Each structure stands twice: as C-alpha cells, then as structure tokens.
Amino acid sequence: MKKKTTQPKVRRKQMYLHHGPGGTLPKLARRYDDEFQVTPEYRETLPDMMEAAGPGQGANVPIQQVGVSNFRLPLPFKTRAGKSLQLEAAVTGTVSLAANLRGINMSRIVRSFYDHREESFTPATLGRILGTYRRTVEALAARLKVTFSYPILQPSLRSGLEGYQYYTVSYEAAVSPNGRVRTWVEFDFVYSSACPCSAELSEHARETRGAYAIPHNQRSKARVRVELAPRARVTVEDLQALCLQALKTETQVMVKREDEQAFAELNGAHIKFVEDAARLLYEVLVQDRRFVDFQVACSHLESLHSHDAVSVICKGVRGGMTAEFMDFRQLVC
C-alpha cells in the first residue's frame, strides 16, 4: 500500500494591489485603522457619486419616488389625555428625482427625520419634516409615512378588567411641486361580525325542529384611511372611538365568563354583513368635518367559507380617493 504523501503548507500573505495611472502603488495591508481621524480637508477629497456627471444607467427620465423604506427609530407620541408614549416606528421617506440627476443622498432623508425626533409626533409634524428634507435634498415633491403600533387600555364589558389593545396606525404626508401639503391617517380596527343570515337560519332550526344551532361569526378587520382637513387635529383615540361607534363589536382583551356572555349578547344585538360594516363606517366618517376624504376596506374572515367576504367604500370626492383596493391579504387579522 502506497504511503500518502502530504505537501507542506505554504502560508500566503493576502495583499491587494492598486494599479493607477502612475503604476503600482505600495502593497496595501488588510487592516482597519481605528485611530484614523477624518479632517475637513480629507473629507473634501472623498468622491461623491451623486454629484457625478450624467444620469447614470438606463433611460434619462425623471423618477417619481426614490428614497428609503423601513428605517426604524423610537418616536414620542402623545395620547388624547396628554400622556407621552415612546413607540417604535417604521419610516418610509421618498422624494422626486429630475432627469439628468443620477441620484439623491439618502442619508439626508434620515438625518432630516432625526432632527425632529424629540417632537411629539402628529400628522402635522410630518408636514414640517417634509419641508426640511425637501429643501435639504432639493426635490420638487416629497412623501413621508410613519407606521407604528399604538396601545390603548380597554375595559372589559362587565367584569371591570382592563387590557391593552394594540392598533396598527400610519401617519402619512406629501408635498407637491406647488408646495401643497396633504396628510392622511390610516387605522386598522379589529372587530367581530356575526352573520345575519346564519342567525336567522339558526333561529329557524330551533323554532321549527328544536335543533340546537349556533350562528357563525368571525374576526374581521376594517382599514380606515382618512385625509385630514387643513389644521384638523385627530388622535388615534378619536379614530378608535369612531370605529367603535360605527361597528360596536370590537374584539376583547381581558375577559371573564360574564364578559364572554356579554360579548355574545353584543354580537347578537349588532349582527352585520360586510356590506353593513362598510356603510356603518361611511355613515360615521362622512359627518366628521375633520376628514376631507376617506376610504374604508373591510374583510370578514369567514368561518363558513374558506374564502373571505370583502367590501370597499369611499367618500366619493371628485378627484379624490377611489375604491381601488385589492390587497385584502393585508387585512388578515
């Protein structure tokens, strides 16, 4: 049997060479210098690709939105009662980009936002930030969206218990090339929907045949998107109260047996199809002068079917929001 021979290992030092017009520079060490200090003079020598001549690759056309998405930071929000809440927020910020410009300095969007991070956030705050980073980035149009989960302490129906309900909320603002600022709030409300058809059929089975039957109901979600009138003030608690006023059957957090019984009674008193839910919300929102426009999308996650029942309604403002909402998978509770 032949003996296996092994070659001696040769240790090779990895080096990187830089070939420039003047030939080969000295060998570069693969080492991070944590003592290096940047001076103003050194900073001036750094290349800036965003200021490079020409539009870059592809067609030389404007871009309607370019920026950053889902950068996170803690932001302060004030409750309707004036209490301060520090919540994690996800921010998307974009600006328009003219033809002949290669790109934008995206970190300026983030820095502009950080300049306002100590302010209590409202939809109006976004308008001020838009003005800042629109000037900083030198763009004609700009848009901001801040999404967060907002807690509200909710009482149980009869036991006196309390628990935190969390609501997905977005504040959004946009400024157009003519300087007009518009603001929106998007709010998700989770409720229970008892089917009127199933309720009547269950009662029929009891009355005619003595059969024990239970009407079906299901967890449901409404996404309410409102455009605010100039200088209008709307809190998350305001939107929750409006949705509760319209739909009545918000899901519960902390329950005892008496609360569960109460919830069954509440659903029996406010049975609704998905069409009813959309119209009930419309009825409440259209009377509120703080909203110049709105769109409502509802989804009932059927327990009878393997598909969902959905509806969309809008205020009907000329040139405003439409009922073009098709991504109902976002409304899965």
N, C-alpha and C positions, 0 to 999 in steps of 0.2 A: 504494500500500500504506500502510495506516494505521500510524502510529508507535505502538508500545506504550508506554503511559504507566505509570509506577510511582508508587504513593503513598508519601510519605515515612514511614519507620518511626517509630512513636511508642514511646518507651521508657516502660514502665509499671512502677512500683514495686509489688511484690506486698505487700499488707498484710492483716492479719487483725484483724477487729473482734470484740470480745466484748460481747454485749448482756446486761446484767444487770438486776436489778430497778430499779436506780437510773439506768438509762440506758446510754449508750455510754461505755465506758472509753477511755482513750487508745489510740492505734494501737499494735499490738504488732509489734516487729521480728522477722523470721525469722532469729534468730541464737542460736547455742549459747554460753552463758556458761560457759567452762571455769574461771573463777575463783570461781564461786559456792560458798560453803561452807554445808553444812546444819548448823544448830544444833539442839539438843534441842527448843527452843521451836518452831522451824519444823517439825520432824518431827511434833510433836503436832498440827499443823494439817492434815496430809495425810489425805485421805479414805481409809477402809478399807472397800471394798465387801463384804468378807467379813463385816463386822460390821453391815452394813445390815439393817434390819428386814425380816422376811418371808423366805420360802423362795426367792424368785426366780421364774423362769418354770417352767411345767409343773406336774405333779402334786406335791402336798405330801406326798412319801413318802420313806422312808429310801433311801440308796444304799449298796449292799453294799461297793463298792470305788471309790475315787476317789483319784487321786494322779498320779505322774509315771512315765514309762517311758523307758528307754534313755538315761538320763543317764550319761555316761562319766567315769571318773577312774582314775588308776593306783592299784592297791592292792597291799600286800605279802602274799605267801603263803609259807608255809614248806613245804619238801619233807619227805618222811618222814625224810630224813637230817638235817634241821635247817637246811638252806641256805635263805636268803631269796631269793625271786623277786619282782620288781616287774612286775606284769602289768596290761594294760589291761582294765578290767571295765565291763560294761554293767549298770546297776542299774534295777530297777523297784520302786517303793515305793508302797503304797496303804494307805488307812485307810477305815473305815466312816464314813458321814455320816448323822446323825439327821435326821428330818423337822423342819421349821421352821428348819433351818440352811441358809444359802444356799450356802456352800462352805467350803473349807479354804485355809489359807495354804500353798501347795505348796512354797514355798521352804524352809519349816521342815523338810520331809522331807529335802531335800538337805542343809541345814545340819546336821541331826542325824547324817547319814551322814558328813559331813566331820569331825565331832568325833571320829570313831573311825578316821580314815584312816591313822593311824600304827600301828594294831594289826595283827598278823599275822592274816589272815582265815581263819577256820574256820567251819563251820556254827554253832558255839556263839556266835561273835562276833555273828551276825545276831540272836540272841535278845536280846543286851544292847542292840543298836541299836534293836530293836523297842520295848523298854521305854522308851528315851529319847524316840523320836519319837511313841509313843503318848501319853505324858504331855504332850509339847510341843503336839501337835495336838489333844489332848483328845478322843480317839476310843475307842470300845469295842473294836474289832477292828483289827488291822493285819497287813500282809503285806509281806515283802521277798524279792526274788530278785536274785542276782548271777550273771552269766554271764561266762565267761572262757575263753580258750584256754590250755591248760596243757601245757608241753613236758616230755617225759621222754626222756632219752638211751637209745636202744635198740641193743643189739648185733646185728650180722648173725648168721646161723645158723652159718656155718663160716669165713668169711674173717677175722674179727676186726675188721671195720669197725664204726663206730658212726654213728648219725644220730638227729636229734631227731624223735620222733613227737609230733604235737600233738593234744590231746584237748579236745573241747568239753565243758565242765563247768558246772553250775549249782548254787549253794547256795541253798536257799530256807527261809524260816522264817515262821511265822504265830502270832499270839497271839489267842486268842478272848476274848470279853467276860468269861469267868470267870477269865482270866489264864493259861490253859494255853498253853504254848509247844510247838510241834511243828516239827521240822526235817527237811528232805529233801535228798538229793543226787541230781542227775541226771547221767548219764555216758554218752557215746557211744563205742562201741568198733567199729572197722572191721576186718573180717576177710575171709578168702576162704572160699567154700563150694563144694566140689566135689560134684556131683550123684551120689548113689549109683546111680540108675537109668542115667544116662549112662555111668558107669564100667562097670557090668555089661554094657551093650549094646556098648560098645567092645571089651571083652574077648571077648565072643561073636563079634563080627565078625573079630577076629584069629584065634581058635581054629578057627572053622568055615569061614572063607573066605579067611584070610590077608590080610584087608583092614586097612590101617593106619587106625586111628581114634583120635581124641583126645576124652576125656570133657570135657564143658563144666563150667567153674566160673566164679564171678563175684565181684566185690567186693560185700560185704554189710555191713550195719550193725545193731548192737543198741543200743537205748536202754534203759538200766537206770535205774530210779527207785526209790530206797530211802528209807524213813522210818527215821530213827535212833532207837534206844532212848535214854532219858534218860541223859545223861553219857557216851554212847558216842563214841569217837574214831575217825574214819575219814579216811584221806588219799586223795588222788587215786591215788597209787601202789597203795594197798590195792585199790581198785576195778579198776584195770587188771590187777593180779595175779589177782584173782578171775575176771575175764572171760577172761584168757589160760588160766587153769587149766581153765575150762569148755570153751572153743572151740578152743584150741591154735593156730589158723591166722591169727594177726594179720598184717595186711599189713606189708611190709618197707620200710625207708627206704633204706639203702645196701646195694648188692648187687654181688658179682662172680659169675662163672659158677658157682662152687661153691655160692654162696648160692641162685642161681636153681634149680639142680638140687635142693638141699636143700628148697626151698620146694615143688617139685613132689612130692617124696617125702613131705613133711609133709602136704600136701593128700591124697595117696593113702592115708596112714595114718589120716586123720580126715575121711573123706567124711561129708556131712550134708545132710539136708533142712532146710528152715526150721523144721519141727516139732521136729527133733532139737535145733536150736540153742536154741529156747525151753526145752526140757526140760533140756538140759545146764546152762543158766544157772540154772534153778529149783533143780536139784539142789545147786548150789554155794551159792546165796544162802540157801536155806531152813535150812542148817546153821549159818549165822552169826548168833550171838545179838545182834550189834550192830544188826540190822535187825528192827524190829517188823513191817514190811510192805514189800512191793515190787511193782513192775510191770515187765515186760520186753516190749518190742516189737522184733521182728526183721523185716528186709526184705532179701531176696536179689534183687539187680538182675539178673534173668535174662539170660543170653546166648543161650539157646534161644528165649525168647519176647520179644515186645515189651511185655510187662507184667511186674510183679514178683510174687514169692511172699512172703507176709507171715504173721506169726503174733504173737499177744499172749497172755501168761500172767501171772497174778498169784498172790500167796501164798494168797489165799483167806481173809483175816482178816474176821471178821464186822463189817460196817460200815466196812471199810477200802477199800483201792484195788480197783478193778474192772478188767476187761479192756476198758473203753470207750476205746479208742484207735483213731482212724480217719484221722488226718492223716499217712499214711505218706509223703507227699511231703517231709516234714521229714527223712526217713531216706535221702534221695538222697545218695550219697557224693560 
